[in-house]
Amino acid sequence: MAEREAREAGPSADGLEEGRLMKELEAIHRTRHETLLHGSDDALLTHTRRMDELEREYVRRHPERAQTAGRTRSGARARTGTEEQG
């Protein structure tokens, strides 16, 4: 069972070279909407786990990745004119 799940999920994210990791991330994001709308519960769960694994590996490798101010909480608040409730 565990071997079958490993085959379905693909190779371990931490073992992927950088280019392959990026291709896997692009593919999983491209297929997310269709899986959500039309996949079985098992397919959605498998997809979610794999996406999480790949994204966590990317963030682990790139902790100082560029972040767009508008994609942060403070940037969103500035855009909508709401202030942080403390």
Secondary structure, DSSP 8 states (H G I E B T S, - for coil): -HHHHHHHH-S-GGGS-HHHHHHHHHHHHHHHHHHHHHS-HHHHHHHHHHHHHHHHHHHHH-TT----GGGSHHHHHHHHT-----
